[in-house]
Amino acid sequence: MSVGGARHYVAFYSPTTTTDNAGQSSLGYVLQFSAPVDFLVLSSRKSMDGDIQPSGSDVAQIRMPFTTRVKVNWRVRYDDTDWDVRTIRDPNGRRRDLEITVERVEQ
């Protein structure tokens, strides 16, 4: 399955560590690029009324054209929500498409 009509723009961030004057380190993320992708939430929690509610550990799948730029320690921001990259794979082995599994970051 090729990516085709990607509908959503997501931002890809790489991790960076900064150290303040007191020697304290903190982890942050730096924007690397944005791209149009197919973004599909795979798991969430439903209420008794059938409404979909964030579970705090939602998993989503991103499909996009193949690139070697994305790494498993990166983050993705989609619709003002941060997601940690969990897996990256080339689903057809042809270096045409990239399938990325992400998990919602608990705030």
MMTF fields as JSON, N, C-alpha, C and O atoms, coordinates in Angstrom:
{
  "mmtfVersion": "1.0.0",
  "mmtfProducer": "UNKNOWN",
  "numBonds": 427,
  "numAtoms": 428,
  "numGroups": 107,
  "numChains": 1,
  "numModels": 1,
  "chainsPerModel": [1],
  "groupsPerChain": [107],
  "chainIdList": ["A"],
  "bondAtomList": [4, 2, 8, 6, 12, 10, 16, 14, 20, 18, 24, 22, 28, 26, 32, 30, 36, 34, 40, 38, 44, 42, 48, 46, 52, 50, 56, 54, 60, 58, 64, 62, 68, 66, 72, 70, 76, 74, 80, 78, 84, 82, 88, 86, 92, 90, 96, 94, 100, 98, 104, 102, 108, 106, 112, 110, 116, 114, 120, 118, 124, 122, 128, 126, 132, 130, 136, 134, 140, 138, 144, 142, 148, 146, 152, 150, 156, 154, 160, 158, 164, 162, 168, 166, 172, 170, 176, 174, 180, 178, 184, 182, 188, 186, 192, 190, 196, 194, 200, 198, 204, 202, 208, 206, 212, 210, 216, 214, 220, 218, 224, 222, 228, 226, 232, 230, 236, 234, 240, 238, 244, 242, 248, 246, 252, 250, 256, 254, 260, 258, 264, 262, 268, 266, 272, 270, 276, 274, 280, 278, 284, 282, 288, 286, 292, 290, 296, 294, 300, 298, 304, 302, 308, 306, 312, 310, 316, 314, 320, 318, 324, 322, 328, 326, 332, 330, 336, 334, 340, 338, 344, 342, 348, 346, 352, 350, 356, 354, 360, 358, 364, 362, 368, 366, 372, 370, 376, 374, 380, 378, 384, 382, 388, 386, 392, 390, 396, 394, 400, 398, 404, 402, 408, 406, 412, 410, 416, 414, 420, 418, 424, 422],
  "bondOrderList": [1, 1, 1, 1, 1, 1, 1, 1, 1, 1, 1, 1, 1, 1, 1, 1, 1, 1, 1, 1, 1, 1, 1, 1, 1, 1, 1, 1, 1, 1, 1, 1, 1, 1, 1, 1, 1, 1, 1, 1, 1, 1, 1, 1, 1, 1, 1, 1, 1, 1, 1, 1, 1, 1, 1, 1, 1, 1, 1, 1, 1, 1, 1, 1, 1, 1, 1, 1, 1, 1, 1, 1, 1, 1, 1, 1, 1, 1, 1, 1, 1, 1, 1, 1, 1, 1, 1, 1, 1, 1, 1, 1, 1, 1, 1, 1, 1, 1, 1, 1, 1, 1, 1, 1, 1, 1],
  "groupList": [{"groupName": "MET", "atomNameList": ["N", "CA", "C", "O"], "elementList": ["N", "C", "C", "O"], "formalChargeList": [0, 0, 0, 0], "bondAtomList": [1, 0, 2, 1, 3, 2], "bondOrderList": [1, 1, 2], "singleLetterCode": "M", "chemCompType": "L-PEPTIDE LINKING"}, {"groupName": "SER", "atomNameList": ["N", "CA", "C", "O"], "elementList": ["N", "C", "C", "O"], "formalChargeList": [0, 0, 0, 0], "bondAtomList": [1, 0, 2, 1, 3, 2], "bondOrderList": [1, 1, 2], "singleLetterCode": "S", "chemCompType": "L-PEPTIDE LINKING"}, {"groupName": "VAL", "atomNameList": ["N", "CA", "C", "O"], "elementList": ["N", "C", "C", "O"], "formalChargeList": [0, 0, 0, 0], "bondAtomList": [1, 0, 2, 1, 3, 2], "bondOrderList": [1, 1, 2], "singleLetterCode": "V", "chemCompType": "L-PEPTIDE LINKING"}, {"groupName": "GLY", "atomNameList": ["N", "CA", "C", "O"], "elementList": ["N", "C", "C", "O"], "formalChargeList": [0, 0, 0, 0], "bondAtomList": [1, 0, 2, 1, 3, 2], "bondOrderList": [1, 1, 2], "singleLetterCode": "G", "chemCompType": "PEPTIDE LINKING"}, {"groupName": "ALA", "atomNameList": ["N", "CA", "C", "O"], "elementList": ["N", "C", "C", "O"], "formalChargeList": [0, 0, 0, 0], "bondAtomList": [1, 0, 2, 1, 3, 2], "bondOrderList": [1, 1, 2], "singleLetterCode": "A", "chemCompType": "L-PEPTIDE LINKING"}, {"groupName": "ARG", "atomNameList": ["N", "CA", "C", "O"], "elementList": ["N", "C", "C", "O"], "formalChargeList": [0, 0, 0, 0], "bondAtomList": [1, 0, 2, 1, 3, 2], "bondOrderList": [1, 1, 2], "singleLetterCode": "R", "chemCompType": "L-PEPTIDE LINKING"}, {"groupName": "HIS", "atomNameList": ["N", "CA", "C", "O"], "elementList": ["N", "C", "C", "O"], "formalChargeList": [0, 0, 0, 0], "bondAtomList": [1, 0, 2, 1, 3, 2], "bondOrderList": [1, 1, 2], "singleLetterCode": "H", "chemCompType": "L-PEPTIDE LINKING"}, {"groupName": "TYR", "atomNameList": ["N", "CA", "C", "O"], "elementList": ["N", "C", "C", "O"], "formalChargeList": [0, 0, 0, 0], "bondAtomList": [1, 0, 2, 1, 3, 2], "bondOrderList": [1, 1, 2], "singleLetterCode": "Y", "chemCompType": "L-PEPTIDE LINKING"}, {"groupName": "PHE", "atomNameList": ["N", "CA", "C", "O"], "elementList": ["N", "C", "C", "O"], "formalChargeList": [0, 0, 0, 0], "bondAtomList": [1, 0, 2, 1, 3, 2], "bondOrderList": [1, 1, 2], "singleLetterCode": "F", "chemCompType": "L-PEPTIDE LINKING"}, {"groupName": "PRO", "atomNameList": ["N", "CA", "C", "O"], "elementList": ["N", "C", "C", "O"], "formalChargeList": [0, 0, 0, 0], "bondAtomList": [1, 0, 2, 1, 3, 2], "bondOrderList": [1, 1, 2], "singleLetterCode": "P", "chemCompType": "L-PEPTIDE LINKING"}, {"groupName": "THR", "atomNameList": ["N", "CA", "C", "O"], "elementList": ["N", "C", "C", "O"], "formalChargeList": [0, 0, 0, 0], "bondAtomList": [1, 0, 2, 1, 3, 2], "bondOrderList": [1, 1, 2], "singleLetterCode": "T", "chemCompType": "L-PEPTIDE LINKING"}, {"groupName": "ASP", "atomNameList": ["N", "CA", "C", "O"], "elementList": ["N", "C", "C", "O"], "formalChargeList": [0, 0, 0, 0], "bondAtomList": [1, 0, 2, 1, 3, 2], "bondOrderList": [1, 1, 2], "singleLetterCode": "D", "chemCompType": "L-PEPTIDE LINKING"}, {"groupName": "ASN", "atomNameList": ["N", "CA", "C", "O"], "elementList": ["N", "C", "C", "O"], "formalChargeList": [0, 0, 0, 0], "bondAtomList": [1, 0, 2, 1, 3, 2], "bondOrderList": [1, 1, 2], "singleLetterCode": "N", "chemCompType": "L-PEPTIDE LINKING"}, {"groupName": "GLN", "atomNameList": ["N", "CA", "C", "O"], "elementList": ["N", "C", "C", "O"], "formalChargeList": [0, 0, 0, 0], "bondAtomList": [1, 0, 2, 1, 3, 2], "bondOrderList": [1, 1, 2], "singleLetterCode": "Q", "chemCompType": "L-PEPTIDE LINKING"}, {"groupName": "LEU", "atomNameList": ["N", "CA", "C", "O"], "elementList": ["N", "C", "C", "O"], "formalChargeList": [0, 0, 0, 0], "bondAtomList": [1, 0, 2, 1, 3, 2], "bondOrderList": [1, 1, 2], "singleLetterCode": "L", "chemCompType": "L-PEPTIDE LINKING"}, {"groupName": "LYS", "atomNameList": ["N", "CA", "C", "O"], "elementList": ["N", "C", "C", "O"], "formalChargeList": [0, 0, 0, 0], "bondAtomList": [1, 0, 2, 1, 3, 2], "bondOrderList": [1, 1, 2], "singleLetterCode": "K", "chemCompType": "L-PEPTIDE LINKING"}, {"groupName": "ILE", "atomNameList": ["N", "CA", "C", "O"], "elementList": ["N", "C", "C", "O"], "formalChargeList": [0, 0, 0, 0], "bondAtomList": [1, 0, 2, 1, 3, 2], "bondOrderList": [1, 1, 2], "singleLetterCode": "I", "chemCompType": "L-PEPTIDE LINKING"}, {"groupName": "TRP", "atomNameList": ["N", "CA", "C", "O"], "elementList": ["N", "C", "C", "O"], "formalChargeList": [0, 0, 0, 0], "bondAtomList": [1, 0, 2, 1, 3, 2], "bondOrderList": [1, 1, 2], "singleLetterCode": "W", "chemCompType": "L-PEPTIDE LINKING"}, {"groupName": "GLU", "atomNameList": ["N", "CA", "C", "O"], "elementList": ["N", "C", "C", "O"], "formalChargeList": [0, 0, 0, 0], "bondAtomList": [1, 0, 2, 1, 3, 2], "bondOrderList": [1, 1, 2], "singleLetterCode": "E", "chemCompType": "L-PEPTIDE LINKING"}],
  "groupTypeList": [0, 1, 2, 3, 3, 4, 5, 6, 7, 2, 4, 8, 7, 1, 9, 10, 10, 10, 10, 11, 12, 4, 3, 13, 1, 1, 14, 3, 7, 2, 14, 13, 8, 1, 4, 9, 2, 11, 8, 14, 2, 14, 1, 1, 5, 15, 1, 0, 11, 3, 11, 16, 13, 9, 1, 3, 1, 11, 2, 4, 13, 16, 5, 0, 9, 8, 10, 10, 5, 2, 15, 2, 12, 17, 5, 2, 5, 7, 11, 11, 10, 11, 17, 11, 2, 5, 10, 16, 5, 11, 9, 12, 3, 5, 5, 5, 11, 14, 18, 16, 10, 2, 18, 5, 2, 18, 13],
  "groupIdList": [1, 2, 3, 4, 5, 6, 7, 8, 9, 10, 11, 12, 13, 14, 15, 16, 17, 18, 19, 20, 21, 22, 23, 24, 25, 26, 27, 28, 29, 30, 31, 32, 33, 34, 35, 36, 37, 38, 39, 40, 41, 42, 43, 44, 45, 46, 47, 48, 49, 50, 51, 52, 53, 54, 55, 56, 57, 58, 59, 60, 61, 62, 63, 64, 65, 66, 67, 68, 69, 70, 71, 72, 73, 74, 75, 76, 77, 78, 79, 80, 81, 82, 83, 84, 85, 86, 87, 88, 89, 90, 91, 92, 93, 94, 95, 96, 97, 98, 99, 100, 101, 102, 103, 104, 105, 106, 107],
  "secStructList": [7, 7, 7, 7, 1, 7, 7, 3, 3, 3, 3, 3, 3, 3, 3, 3, 3, 3, 3, 7, 6, 6, 1, 7, 3, 3, 3, 3, 3, 3, 3, 3, 3, 3, 3, 3, 3, 3, 3, 3, 3, 3, 3, 7, 3, 3, 7, 6, 6, 1, 7, 3, 3, 7, 7, 1, 1, 7, 3, 3, 3, 3, 3, 3, 3, 7, 7, 1, 7, 7, 7, 6, 6, 7, 3, 3, 3, 3, 6, 6, 3, 3, 3, 3, 3, 3, 3, 3, 3, 7, 6, 6, 1, 1, 1, 1, 3, 3, 3, 3, 3, 3, 3, 3, 7, 7, 7],
  "xCoordList": [0.856, 0.0, 0.897, 1.73, 0.733, 1.549, 0.837, -0.373, 1.593, 1.055, -0.001, -1.06, 0.246, -0.782, -1.192, -0.341, -2.501, -3.053, -2.885, -3.851, -1.678, -1.441, -2.239, -2.292, -2.859, -3.786, -3.374, -3.911, -2.464, -2.162, -0.693, 0.185, -0.439, 0.945, 1.348, 0.643, 2.47, 3.018, 4.436, 5.105, 4.877, 6.228, 7.063, 6.61, 8.276, 9.207, 10.301, 10.932, 10.524, 11.49, 12.544, 12.22, 13.801, 14.878, 15.208, 15.017, 15.703, 16.019, 17.322, 18.229, 17.391, 18.616, 18.73, 17.722, 19.945, 20.187, 20.882, 21.867, 20.362, 20.989, 21.391, 20.76, 22.452, 22.948, 22.946, 23.46, 22.353, 22.317, 23.609, 24.491, 23.707, 24.915, 25.2, 26.347, 24.169, 24.347, 24.728, 24.928, 24.831, 25.203, 24.042, 24.244, 22.813, 21.623, 21.334, 21.312, 21.114, 20.774, 19.267, 18.568, 18.793, 17.377, 17.237, 17.983, 16.259, 15.979, 14.946, 13.919, 15.216, 14.274, 14.225, 14.914, 13.416, 13.278, 13.378, 12.874, 14.04, 14.285, 13.603, 13.763, 12.845, 12.156, 13.165, 14.107, 12.957, 13.806, 13.122, 13.73, 11.849, 11.089, 9.614, 9.254, 8.771, 7.344, 7.04, 7.694, 6.04, 5.723, 4.245, 3.63, 3.67, 2.305, 2.32, 3.135, 1.434, 1.409, -0.036, -0.966, -0.205, -1.459, -1.285, -0.32, -2.204, -2.103, -3.365, -4.47, -3.205, -4.351, -4.167, -3.214, -5.072, -5.034, -5.526, -6.612, -4.723, -5.042, -5.729, -6.481, -5.493, -6.125, -6.511, -5.796, -7.647, -8.123, -9.185, -9.571, -9.645, -10.63, -12.001, -12.125, -13.038, -14.398, -15.158, -15.01, -15.979, -16.815, -18.027, -18.231, -18.822, -20.039, -20.994, -21.785, -20.935, -21.792, -21.244, -21.895, -20.051, -19.438, -18.551, -18.025, -18.382, -17.505, -16.057, -15.694, -15.23, -13.808, -13.125, -13.265, -12.383, -11.668, -10.195, -9.861, -9.305, -7.883, -7.615, -8.114, -6.835, -6.538, -5.232, -4.917, -4.463, -3.167, -2.07, -0.887, -2.449, -1.45, -1.884, -1.642, -2.52, -2.948, -1.763, -0.651, -2.025, -1.032, -1.574, -2.764, -0.699, -1.106, -0.09, 1.041, -0.526, 0.344, 0.457, -0.543, 1.674, 1.945, 2.466, 3.348, 1.921, 2.446, 2.838, 2.092, 4.037, 4.572, 5.553, 5.92, 5.984, 7.019, 8.294, 8.592, 9.039, 10.242, 11.271, 11.512, 11.869, 12.978, 13.819, 13.314, 15.09, 15.961, 16.182, 16.969, 15.497, 15.722, 15.124, 15.672, 14.023, 13.314, 14.002, 14.38, 14.166, 14.815, 13.848, 12.896, 14.105, 13.189, 13.2, 12.291, 14.175, 14.169, 13.532, 13.596, 12.931, 12.311, 10.894, 10.312, 10.366, 8.965, 8.268, 8.882, 6.965, 6.112, 5.068, 4.538, 4.762, 3.671, 2.582, 2.815, 1.394, 0.238, -0.952, -1.283, -1.591, -2.791, -2.548, -3.359, -1.42, -1.032, -0.807, -0.857, -0.561, -0.283, 1.065, 1.371, 1.871, 3.173, 3.067, 2.352, 3.805, 3.835, 5.287, 6.082, 5.656, 6.994, 7.027, 6.114, 8.071, 8.257, 8.665, 9.615, 7.96, 8.245, 8.886, 9.869, 8.353, 8.923, 8.897, 8.044, 9.854, 9.929, 10.196, 11.094, 9.41, 9.66, 9.302, 8.496, 9.908, 9.634, 8.706, 9.184, 7.384, 6.449, 6.565, 6.244, 7.007, 7.087, 8.525, 8.744, 9.501, 10.895, 11.416, 12.494, 10.668, 11.055, 11.551, 11.844, 11.648, 12.079, 11.174, 11.64, 9.878, 8.899, 8.069, 7.805, 7.663, 6.807, 7.512, 8.401, 7.092, 7.598, 6.396, 5.45, 6.435, 5.369, 5.976, 6.923, 5.431, 5.957, 4.86, 3.745, 5.172, 4.241, 4.653, 5.82, 3.668, 3.931, 2.985, 1.891, 3.424, 2.601, 2.464, 3.441, 1.246, 0.97, 1.784, 1.876, 2.373, 3.159, 2.193, 1.352, 2.307, 1.463, 1.977, 3.163, 1.1, 1.484, 1.265, 1.525],
  "yCoordList": [-1.177, 0.0, 1.234, 1.398, 2.078, 3.291, 4.391, 4.33, 5.388, 6.436, 7.258, 7.506, 7.686, 8.398, 9.704, 10.553, 9.896, 11.175, 11.436, 11.342, 11.762, 12.1, 13.344, 14.3, 13.336, 14.384, 15.278, 16.378, 14.86, 15.59, 16.004, 15.239, 17.208, 17.635, 17.353, 17.734, 16.692, 16.46, 17.012, 17.103, 17.377, 17.901, 16.816, 16.16, 16.633, 15.635, 16.346, 17.274, 15.902, 16.529, 15.521, 14.373, 15.946, 15.102, 15.557, 16.726, 14.637, 15.008, 15.796, 15.621, 16.652, 17.395, 17.557, 17.693, 17.543, 17.732, 19.069, 19.382, 19.842, 21.128, 21.109, 20.456, 21.837, 21.93, 23.395, 24.253, 23.674, 25.06, 25.381, 24.532, 26.602, 27.057, 26.259, 26.182, 25.669, 24.878, 23.432, 22.637, 23.083, 21.725, 20.772, 19.578, 21.281, 20.449, 20.223, 21.174, 18.978, 18.655, 18.521, 18.091, 18.899, 18.701, 18.258, 18.683, 17.395, 16.871, 17.754, 18.085, 18.127, 18.899, 18.328, 17.354, 18.929, 18.444, 19.613, 20.704, 19.364, 20.395, 19.98, 18.85, 20.899, 20.621, 20.302, 21.059, 19.169, 18.789, 19.046, 19.586, 18.654, 18.905, 18.611, 17.952, 19.101, 18.78, 18.086, 18.334, 17.213, 16.465, 16.093, 15.919, 15.97, 15.463, 13.943, 13.264, 13.41, 11.97, 11.491, 12.292, 10.173, 9.553, 9.232, 8.565, 9.695, 9.521, 8.811, 9.329, 7.627, 6.828, 6.377, 5.661, 6.789, 6.34, 4.898, 4.592, 4.016, 2.589, 2.157, 1.182, 2.859, 2.457, 3.683, 4.685, 3.577, 4.604, 3.968, 2.819, 4.695, 4.171, 4.733, 5.913, 3.881, 4.341, 4.421, 3.568, 5.471, 5.594, 4.681, 4.075, 4.591, 3.774, 4.287, 3.513, 5.584, 6.171, 5.931, 6.271, 5.348, 5.107, 6.24, 6.196, 7.271, 8.376, 7.939, 7.253, 8.346, 8.025, 9.035, 10.243, 8.533, 9.392, 9.024, 7.851, 9.995, 9.669, 8.73, 8.952, 7.688, 6.726, 7.038, 6.426, 7.991, 8.29, 7.426, 7.733, 6.354, 5.502, 5.135, 4.019, 6.064, 5.808, 5.46, 5.952, 4.613, 4.236, 4.639, 4.48, 5.164, 5.583, 5.087, 4.737, 5.068, 4.666, 5.812, 6.415, 6.096, 7.122, 6.416, 5.561, 6.774, 6.297, 7.512, 8.487, 7.433, 8.551, 8.023, 6.849, 8.865, 8.427, 8.073, 8.662, 7.12, 6.62, 7.724, 8.561, 7.711, 8.587, 7.889, 7.062, 8.224, 7.671, 8.694, 8.457, 9.82, 10.906, 10.644, 11.119, 9.91, 9.697, 8.602, 7.568, 8.824, 7.864, 7.489, 8.217, 6.334, 5.841, 6.662, 6.506, 7.519, 8.345, 9.719, 10.6, 9.895, 11.173, 11.288, 10.328, 12.502, 12.78, 13.365, 13.947, 13.18, 13.717, 14.593, 14.222, 15.733, 16.555, 16.609, 17.002, 16.2, 16.198, 16.748, 16.25, 17.755, 18.333, 18.729, 18.422, 19.417, 19.895, 18.786, 19.039, 17.569, 16.44, 15.845, 15.697, 15.504, 14.897, 13.376, 12.809, 12.733, 11.278, 10.83, 11.436, 9.777, 9.189, 8.149, 7.332, 8.182, 7.176, 5.87, 5.844, 4.788, 3.471, 2.529, 1.863, 2.46, 1.593, 2.305, 3.152, 1.938, 2.46, 1.266, 0.467, 1.149, 0.026, 0.377, 1.27, -0.334, -0.247, -1.415, -2.535, -1.188, -2.31, -3.206, -4.391, -2.691, -3.522, -3.816, -4.5, -3.312, -3.574, -2.9, -3.243, -1.949, -1.296, 0.132, 0.816, 0.585, 1.958, 2.988, 4.041, 2.673, 3.617, 4.249, 5.451, 3.432, 3.89, 3.665, 2.822, 4.445, 4.286, 4.181, 4.962, 3.219, 3.027, 3.252, 2.569, 4.205, 4.584, 4.378, 4.874, 3.651, 3.49, 4.468, 4.535, 5.232, 6.23, 6.014, 5.471, 6.448, 6.352, 7.74, 8.479, 8.08, 9.404, 9.606, 8.72, 10.8, 11.167, 11.607, 12.477, 11.016, 11.413, 12.728, 12.857, 13.693, 15.043, 15.145, 16.193],
  "zCoordList": [0.0, 0.0, 0.0, 0.892, -0.973, -0.987, -0.228, -0.007, 0.166, 1.032, 0.328, 0.904, -0.887, -1.642, -1.024, -0.76, -0.777, -0.34, 1.137, 1.894, 1.565, 2.969, 3.338, 2.565, 4.513, 4.867, 6.03, 6.161, 6.859, 8.086, 8.116, 7.719, 8.585, 8.773, 10.209, 11.144, 10.383, 11.714, 11.742, 10.714, 12.938, 13.14, 13.805, 14.742, 13.321, 13.851, 14.629, 14.123, 15.87, 16.779, 17.216, 17.523, 17.246, 17.771, 19.189, 19.523, 20.032, 21.421, 21.505, 20.691, 22.493, 22.77, 24.281, 24.974, 24.782, 26.206, 26.409, 25.74, 27.332, 27.662, 29.126, 29.957, 29.418, 30.792, 31.203, 30.486, 32.382, 32.856, 33.625, 33.751, 34.129, 34.837, 36.108, 36.548, 36.694, 37.914, 37.605, 38.523, 36.321, 35.935, 35.804, 35.58, 35.94, 35.791, 34.309, 33.528, 33.922, 32.529, 32.387, 33.304, 31.218, 30.926, 29.471, 28.589, 29.262, 27.938, 27.267, 27.86, 26.054, 25.262, 23.863, 23.558, 23.014, 21.647, 20.682, 20.949, 19.551, 18.545, 17.242, 16.782, 16.656, 15.397, 14.301, 14.07, 13.627, 12.504, 11.161, 10.236, 11.066, 9.838, 10.079, 11.055, 9.189, 9.171, 7.859, 6.846, 7.882, 6.667, 6.641, 7.693, 5.44, 5.319, 5.476, 4.851, 6.296, 6.583, 6.699, 6.794, 6.69, 7.107, 8.579, 8.954, 9.427, 10.878, 11.342, 11.178, 11.923, 12.345, 13.783, 14.088, 14.681, 16.077, 16.116, 15.624, 16.701, 16.727, 18.008, 17.998, 19.12, 20.375, 21.172, 21.205, 21.805, 22.721, 23.605, 23.389, 24.575, 25.515, 25.147, 24.82, 25.203, 24.951, 26.269, 27.144, 26.392, 27.585, 27.43, 26.378, 28.486, 28.43, 27.36, 26.821, 27.041, 26.014, 24.61, 23.622, 24.517, 23.215, 22.735, 21.623, 23.583, 23.207, 23.353, 24.309, 22.387, 22.46, 23.356, 23.166, 24.338, 25.275, 25.256, 25.09, 25.421, 25.497, 26.666, 27.769, 26.431, 27.488, 28.197, 29.217, 27.661, 28.232, 27.644, 27.795, 26.979, 26.34, 24.931, 24.472, 24.251, 22.884, 22.004, 22.197, 21.047, 20.052, 18.699, 18.426, 17.846, 16.503, 15.493, 15.831, 14.251, 13.161, 12.16, 11.77, 11.757, 10.758, 9.518, 9.607, 8.361, 7.083, 6.277, 6.179, 5.694, 4.939, 3.896, 3.942, 2.961, 2.028, 2.78, 3.819, 2.257, 2.917, 3.149, 2.278, 4.334, 4.681, 5.742, 6.502, 5.787, 6.834, 7.94, 8.857, 7.861, 8.816, 10.186, 11.18, 10.281, 11.548, 12.353, 11.802, 13.656, 14.558, 15.683, 15.963, 16.33, 17.365, 18.646, 19.462, 18.859, 20.073, 19.823, 20.68, 18.669, 18.31, 18.861, 19.366, 18.742, 19.075, 17.857, 16.963, 17.868, 16.809, 17.477, 18.525, 16.904, 17.402, 16.329, 15.186, 16.746, 15.857, 16.62, 17.696, 16.083, 16.686, 18.153, 19.026, 18.414, 19.741, 20.767, 21.971, 20.306, 21.192, 20.804, 19.621, 21.816, 21.568, 21.623, 22.449, 20.713, 20.592, 20.53, 19.811, 21.27, 21.201, 20.088, 19.968, 19.282, 18.24, 18.901, 19.684, 18.598, 19.184, 18.177, 18.501, 16.963, 15.933, 14.593, 14.329, 13.754, 12.392, 11.488, 11.751, 10.418, 9.518, 8.077, 7.814, 7.178, 5.745, 5.432, 5.25, 5.364, 5.323, 4.095, 4.182, 2.969, 1.771, 1.347, 0.347, 2.089, 1.79, 0.532, 0.047, 0.002, -1.251, -1.071, -2.051, 0.181, 0.485, -0.201, -0.636, -0.292, -0.841, 0.264, 0.247, 1.218, 2.309, 3.636, 3.755, 4.636, 5.99, 6.912, 6.803, 7.816, 8.794, 10.17, 10.559, 10.897, 12.208, 13.244, 13.079, 14.308, 15.419, 16.508, 16.894, 17.0, 18.041, 19.206, 19.046, 20.388, 21.602, 22.215, 22.337, 22.593, 23.169, 24.442, 25.291, 24.553, 25.731, 26.822, 26.593, 27.998, 29.122, 29.674, 29.976, 29.807, 30.282, 31.77, 32.361]
}
